[in-house]
Amino acid sequence: MSMDKVLEKVDAIAVSNESKIEAVKAEVATTVESAKAELTEKFAALEAKVSAIQIPEYIRTPHKTVRGDVNRRVREQLATFTKGNSRVHTELKMWESEDQYQAYMTEASTLTGSGAGIGGRTAYDPVFHKLRLINPMRGVSRNVSTDGSTYQFRAKTGNAGAAWGYTIQNNGAATTEATSIWQLNMQDINVQFPIRTAALDDIDGLESNVVDDMLQEFSEQEGLSMILNNDQAGSTTTAYGATNGLRGLNQYGGANASYAGGTISTASYGSSGTASTNGLHNIATYDQVTTNGGTASNNVTYGDLITFIHSLPQQYWSTGNCFVINPLMLAGIRGLVDDNGTPVFERMSPLIYDGIVGKLLGFDVVVNSYMQSPVSVGGGGSTSLYPMYFGDWNRGHTIVDRLNMVLRRYEQTAPGFITFFGEKRLATSVVDPFSIIRYRSSATGYA
């Protein structure tokens, strides 16, 4: 085929394609216009339907307080005023009604102070209990434990009877070897009480405080009984246990029948045996030079203290000896002054000891409020007052404890209650009556 024929066919093809393209364009334009018209019609129908819907007004969530609603209304009005062209003057509407105004004033009057009593938060301090004096005798006496129901003490008494000369002293009259025994029943102190579970749930820390205070109360009661109880009489010292309590230090005899100021009596063992009346020793008792009588005056002198401590048998002198003393007696001693008004003990050892207690005449002091006061203001008929003891307490006094103290918490004894139970068993006794001495500030009848 010649070149002219080829070019002719190519031109024919180009013309045919152009005509087809134009036809497609025209068809597309028609389709687009038709779609536009259809969409326009649909949008118009949709707008008509939307305009027919009843749309509610926008509802703002009301504030929790009337004050909040009023503040929001004022803010909106101020915002509109700021955006407007006229910013010279505007009138603000604060209240929707008279009722809202009254509510606002009532609400405002209760919020002028703190939130106390009107819904404010309440904080709680930790639960606590007042302190009790833990038995001071626990720190000075000898402590032993047992699993028995009774405890027996045994002392070798008498003399071997050694004598001068080459003649053999074969169990002669001077030989008085013997033993003295006495035994005490383990006395019981116990308590049981219920607490509502609701109270334990509501009051955080209540249970631990209840238990801690109960343990301290046991110690307080044993401390009182160890000093003041008389286990031979059922009515004179019922507050401290009486025949169910401990053998108190003040119960022991030994004091002079008649008050003799500046003198000291003689110690001795009590009767030997296993009856409850055995083992009541006599403790050497010093009578203050000038009795306090029935007045509030404490007539103790420095000379009384010197004579008192030197009355302890020398074989019992030890750096481990200590005073056990009532705080009022200690105050009277600390208050002693010389002729110039200078405190005697401050002059002897100025600023050596920290705190209230310190030492007396170089010996440790254990303050014990369960000891008797040195003074007893009132009428006649007072019993002897023993405000102070001194000596070797490790030899002279023993506390016997059962191996374990019982402390239980029962949850099923009564519905809605937790029952607490505590029980302690112990006994006390003067062991070596020669190793401690006692101080008497006044006697029966205020002698």
C-alpha positions in Angstrom: 0.0 0.0 0.0 1.2 3.4 -0.9 2.0 6.1 1.6 -0.9 8.2 0.5 -3.4 5.4 1.2 -2.0 5.0 4.7 -2.2 8.6 5.6 -5.8 8.7 4.2 -6.8 5.9 6.5 -5.1 7.5 9.5 -7.0 10.7 8.9 -10.3 8.8 8.6 -9.6 7.1 12.0 -8.8 10.4 13.7 -12.0 12.0 12.4 -14.0 9.0 13.6 -12.5 9.1 17.1 -13.2 12.8 17.5 -16.8 12.4 16.7 -17.1 9.6 19.2 -15.4 11.7 21.9 -17.7 14.5 21.3 -20.7 12.2 21.6 -19.4 10.8 25.0 -18.9 14.4 26.3 -22.4 15.3 25.4 -23.8 12.2 27.0 -21.7 12.8 30.3 -22.9 16.5 30.4 -26.5 15.3 30.1 -26.0 12.7 32.9 -24.4 15.2 35.3 -27.1 17.8 34.7 -29.7 15.2 35.3 -28.0 14.1 38.6 -27.7 17.7 39.8 -31.4 18.2 39.2 -32.2 15.0 41.1 -30.0 15.9 44.0 -31.4 19.4 44.2 -34.9 18.0 44.3 -33.9 15.5 47.1 -32.2 18.3 49.2 -35.3 20.4 48.8 -37.5 17.6 50.0 -35.1 16.9 52.9 -35.1 20.5 54.0 -38.9 20.5 53.9 -39.0 17.4 56.1 -36.4 18.9 58.6 -38.3 22.1 58.8 -41.4 20.2 59.7 -39.7 18.5 62.8 -40.4 20.2 66.2 -36.9 20.6 67.8 -37.0 21.2 71.6 -35.0 24.1 73.1 -31.5 23.4 74.5 -31.8 22.5 78.2 -28.9 23.4 80.4 -28.1 21.2 83.4 -29.0 23.2 86.4 -26.4 23.9 89.1 -26.5 22.1 92.4 -27.0 25.5 94.1 -29.2 28.5 93.4 -26.0 30.7 93.6 -24.6 28.7 90.7 -27.6 29.3 88.5 -27.6 33.0 89.2 -23.9 33.3 88.5 -24.3 31.5 85.1 -27.2 33.8 84.1 -25.2 36.9 84.9 -22.1 35.6 83.0 -24.2 34.9 79.9 -25.8 38.4 80.0 -22.4 40.0 80.4 -21.0 37.9 77.5 -23.9 39.1 75.2 -23.3 42.7 76.3 -19.6 42.5 75.5 -20.2 41.1 72.0 -22.8 43.7 71.2 -22.1 47.0 69.5 -23.7 49.1 72.3 -21.5 48.8 75.3 -22.6 51.9 77.2 -25.4 50.5 79.4 -27.3 47.3 80.0 -29.7 45.9 82.6 -29.0 42.5 84.1 -31.7 40.1 85.1 -30.6 38.0 88.1 -33.7 36.3 89.4 -36.2 34.1 87.5 -38.8 34.7 90.2 -39.4 35.8 93.8 -39.0 32.3 95.0 -35.6 32.0 93.5 -34.6 35.3 95.2 -35.7 34.0 98.5 -33.9 30.7 98.0 -30.7 32.5 97.1 -30.9 34.6 100.2 -31.5 31.6 102.4 -28.7 29.6 100.8 -26.3 32.4 101.0 -27.0 32.9 104.8 -25.9 29.4 105.6 -22.6 29.6 103.6 -21.1 32.6 105.2 -18.9 30.5 107.4 -17.3 27.1 107.3 -19.0 23.9 106.2 -19.3 22.6 109.7 -22.8 21.3 110.4 -24.0 21.9 106.8 -22.4 19.1 104.9 -18.7 19.8 105.3 -16.2 17.0 105.6 -15.5 15.6 109.1 -12.1 14.3 109.9 -11.3 12.1 112.9 -8.3 11.9 115.2 -7.1 8.4 115.9 -8.9 6.7 118.8 -6.9 6.7 122.0 -7.3 5.9 125.7 -5.8 7.6 128.8 -2.6 6.1 130.1 -2.7 3.9 133.3 0.3 3.5 135.6 1.9 0.2 134.7 2.7 -1.7 137.9 6.1 -0.3 139.0 6.9 -3.4 141.1 7.5 -5.3 137.8 10.7 -3.3 137.4 12.2 -4.0 140.8 10.9 -7.3 142.2 12.2 -10.8 141.2 9.9 -12.4 138.6 9.4 -16.1 138.3 7.0 -18.3 136.3 5.2 -21.5 137.1 2.6 -23.9 135.7 1.3 -24.9 139.1 -1.7 -23.7 141.1 0.3 -23.0 144.2 3.9 -21.8 144.8 6.0 -22.6 147.9 8.9 -20.6 149.3 11.6 -22.2 151.4 14.2 -20.5 153.6 17.0 -22.0 155.7 16.8 -20.5 159.1 18.8 -20.8 162.4 22.5 -21.1 163.0 25.1 -23.8 162.6 26.3 -23.2 166.2 30.0 -22.6 165.6 31.9 -22.2 168.9 35.4 -21.4 170.1 37.7 -24.1 171.5 39.1 -27.4 170.6 36.2 -29.3 171.9 34.0 -30.5 169.1 30.6 -28.8 169.1 28.5 -31.8 168.1 25.0 -30.5 167.5 25.0 -28.5 170.7 22.5 -26.0 172.0 23.9 -23.3 169.7 22.9 -25.3 166.7 19.5 -24.2 165.5 19.4 -25.3 161.9 15.9 -25.4 160.4 13.8 -24.3 157.5 10.8 -22.0 157.2 8.3 -22.7 154.4 5.1 -21.0 153.2 3.1 -21.3 150.1 0.6 -19.1 148.3 -2.3 -20.0 145.9 -2.2 -18.4 142.5 -4.8 -15.7 142.6 -7.0 -15.0 139.6 -8.0 -11.7 138.0 -10.3 -11.8 135.0 -12.8 -9.9 132.9 -15.4 -10.5 130.2 -17.3 -7.9 128.2 -19.1 -7.6 124.9 -18.8 -4.9 122.2 -21.3 -4.5 119.3 -19.8 -5.4 115.9 -21.3 -2.3 114.5 -19.3 -0.1 116.9 -16.1 -2.0 116.0 -16.8 -1.5 112.3 -17.7 2.2 112.6 -14.9 3.3 114.9 -11.5 2.5 113.4 -8.9 1.6 115.9 -11.4 0.9 118.7 -10.6 -2.8 119.1 -6.8 -2.3 119.5 -7.4 0.4 122.0 -9.8 -1.7 124.0 -7.3 -4.6 124.2 -4.4 -2.3 125.1 -6.3 -0.5 127.8 -7.5 -3.8 129.2 -3.9 -5.1 129.6 -2.9 -1.8 131.3 -5.9 -2.1 133.6 -4.8 -5.6 134.6 -1.3 -4.2 135.5 -2.9 -1.3 137.4 -5.0 -3.6 139.5 -2.2 -5.9 140.3 0.0 -2.9 141.2 -2.6 -1.7 143.7 -3.1 -5.2 145.2 0.6 -5.8 145.6 0.9 -2.8 147.9 -2.5 -2.2 149.6 -4.3 -5.6 149.8 -4.8 -7.7 152.9 -5.3 -11.3 151.9 -6.3 -12.3 155.4 -9.5 -10.2 155.6 -12.5 -10.4 153.4 -13.9 -6.9 153.9 -11.1 -4.4 154.7 -9.5 -4.3 151.2 -12.2 -5.6 148.9 -11.3 -3.0 146.2 -7.9 -4.7 145.9 -9.1 -8.4 146.1 -9.2 -9.0 149.8 -8.9 -12.8 150.3 -9.0 -13.3 146.5 -6.2 -10.8 146.0 -2.4 -10.6 146.5 -0.5 -10.4 149.7 0.2 -6.7 149.8 3.4 -5.2 151.2 1.6 -3.0 153.7 -0.1 -6.1 155.1 3.1 -7.4 156.6 3.6 -6.7 160.3 6.8 -5.6 162.0 6.0 -2.0 162.9 6.2 -1.0 166.6 2.9 -1.3 168.4 3.4 2.3 169.6 4.8 4.9 167.4 8.5 5.6 168.4 10.0 8.4 166.3 13.5 7.9 165.1 13.6 4.2 165.8 13.3 1.0 163.7 11.8 -2.3 164.6 13.2 -5.8 164.0 12.5 -8.1 161.0 11.7 -11.8 161.4 10.3 -14.7 159.4 6.6 -15.5 159.7 5.2 -18.8 160.8 6.2 -21.9 158.8 3.6 -24.1 157.1 1.3 -24.4 154.1 -1.7 -22.6 155.5 -2.8 -19.3 154.1 -1.8 -17.7 157.4 1.8 -18.8 157.2 4.6 -16.7 155.8 3.4 -13.4 157.2 6.9 -12.0 158.0 7.8 -8.9 159.9 9.4 -6.1 158.1 11.7 -3.8 159.9 9.9 -0.4 160.0 11.4 3.0 160.7 9.2 5.6 162.4 9.7 9.2 161.2 11.1 11.4 164.0 8.2 13.7 163.9 4.9 12.1 162.8 2.8 13.8 160.2 -0.2 13.1 162.3 -3.5 14.1 160.7 -2.2 17.2 159.0 -1.1 18.0 155.5 2.4 18.7 156.7 5.2 16.3 155.6 7.7 16.4 158.5 10.4 14.3 156.9 13.9 15.5 157.5 17.3 14.8 156.0 18.2 13.1 159.2 15.3 10.7 158.8 16.6 9.6 155.4 20.1 9.0 156.7 19.0 7.0 159.7 16.5 5.1 157.5 18.9 3.8 154.9 21.6 3.0 157.4 19.1 0.8 159.3 19.2 -1.8 156.5 21.5 -4.6 157.7 25.0 -4.0 156.2 25.1 -7.4 154.6 22.3 -6.2 152.3 24.0 -3.0 151.3 24.5 -3.0 147.5 24.7 -0.6 144.7 21.6 -2.4 143.3 19.4 -1.3 146.2 16.7 1.2 145.4 13.9 3.3 146.9 10.3 2.5 146.0 8.5 5.7 147.0 5.2 7.6 146.7 5.5 10.7 144.5 4.3 13.0 147.4 7.0 11.6 149.6 9.6 12.1 147.0 8.4 15.7 146.6 8.7 16.3 150.3 12.3 15.0 150.3 13.2 17.0 147.2 11.7 20.1 148.9 14.1 19.9 151.9 16.1 23.1 152.3 18.9 24.2 154.5 18.9 27.3 156.8 19.7 29.4 153.7 16.7 28.1 151.8 18.9 26.1 149.4 17.5 22.7 148.4 19.5 20.1 150.2 19.7 17.6 147.3 20.5 20.3 144.8 23.4 21.4 146.9 24.7 17.8 147.2 24.4 16.9 143.5 23.6 20.0 141.4 22.2 19.3 137.9 23.5 15.7 137.8 20.2 14.0 137.0 17.8 14.6 134.2 14.0 14.5 134.7 11.9 14.4 137.9 13.2 11.2 139.5 17.0 11.2 139.6 18.6 9.5 142.6 18.5 9.8 146.4 21.7 9.5 148.4 23.2 7.7 145.4 20.5 5.0 145.0 18.0 4.6 142.2 14.4 5.7 142.8 11.3 3.9 141.6 8.3 6.2 142.0 5.1 4.3 142.7 1.8 6.1 143.1 0.2 3.0 144.5 2.3 3.5 147.7 0.4 5.3 150.4 0.7 9.1 150.7 2.9 10.3 153.6 0.0 12.5 154.9 -3.6 11.7 155.8 -5.7 14.8 156.5 -8.8 14.1 158.7 -9.9 12.8 162.0 -8.5 10.2 164.3 -8.4 6.5 163.6 -6.0 6.5 160.7 -4.0 3.4 159.9 -0.3 3.4 159.7 1.0 5.1 156.5 4.0 3.5 154.6 5.0 5.9 151.8 8.5 4.5 151.2 10.5 1.2 151.1 14.2 0.6 150.6 16.4 -2.4 150.1 17.5 -5.2 147.8 14.3 -6.0 146.0 15.7 -9.0 144.1 16.1 -10.8 147.3 13.2 -9.3 149.2 10.2 -9.5 147.0 9.0 -12.0 144.4 6.2 -12.0 141.8 5.1 -15.4 140.6 3.2 -15.6 137.3 1.5 -18.3 135.5 3.3 -19.1 132.3 0.6 -17.5 130.1 -2.0 -14.8 130.4 -5.3 -15.7 128.7 -6.6 -13.2 126.2 -9.4 -14.4 123.9 -11.9 -12.9 121.4 -15.1 -14.8 120.9 -17.3 -14.1 117.8 -20.2 -16.5 118.3 -21.3 -16.0 122.0 -24.1 -13.6 121.0 -25.3 -12.4 117.6 -23.9 -9.0 116.7 -21.4 -8.9 119.5 -17.7 -9.7 119.9 -16.9 -10.9 123.5 -13.5 -10.2 124.9 -12.1 -12.3 127.8 -8.9 -11.8 129.7 -7.5 -13.8 132.7 -4.3 -13.6 134.6 -3.1 -15.7 137.6 -0.2 -14.6 139.9 1.0 -14.5 143.5 3.4 -12.2 145.4 5.4 -12.6 148.6 8.1 -11.0 150.7 10.8 -13.6 150.6 13.7 -12.4 152.6 12.2 -10.0 155.2 15.7 -8.8 156.3 16.6 -7.4 152.8 14.0 -4.5 152.7 13.0 -1.9 155.3 9.9 0.2 155.5 9.3 3.9 156.4 6.3 4.9 158.5 5.2 8.6 158.5 2.2 8.3 160.9 0.5 5.5 162.8 -2.9 4.4 163.9 -4.8 7.3 165.7 -2.3 9.8 164.1 0.4 9.0 166.7 
